[in-house]
Amino acid sequence: MGRPGKDVLQGTLEMLVLRALVPGPLHGYGIVKRIEEVSDEALRVEEGSLYPALHRLEQDGWIRAEWQASETGRRARFYSLTAAGKKRLADEQESWRRLTRAVERVLRFA
């Protein structure tokens, strides 16, 4: 079967970013750390993937960005979910659950 297609990986990253923002606004590094911590370091997000994903999510209206002072006092862009982003996340999570249930059935019974 090969590796997952770029669109699957991109969509998964976007879903993870949206989910990371549910508790509240984060800057890019905070998003990376939250995903790594919650996944017990199993998932790593590279800057080269994160910032294009953030840009797409912002263009689509699923997140918004504001300049704020970070915990170190430096200015950083903080990203937060929009109402449309919350809806998109719910839709993506349901699609993900359907996909993983289907894969699990194949692994169990095929």
C-alpha angles and dihedrals in degrees: 000000000000129000122334114270121261091249091056092049092045092049091048092051091049091050091050091049092050090049092048089057096054094093091050147293120326137177119236096269090048090054091051092049094047092052092046094047097045091047091050088246091301092118122055123186118203121214089236089063100034102057096048088049091050090049092051092047091050093047090050090052095243095117136021128210131216132178111243138154113271125221088272091054094250121126114257137166110256117202126209136179121258123211088259089051092054090052092047091050092052090050093047093048091053091049090049092051091051091050095048092047090052093049090048091052091051092048091049101043111020 
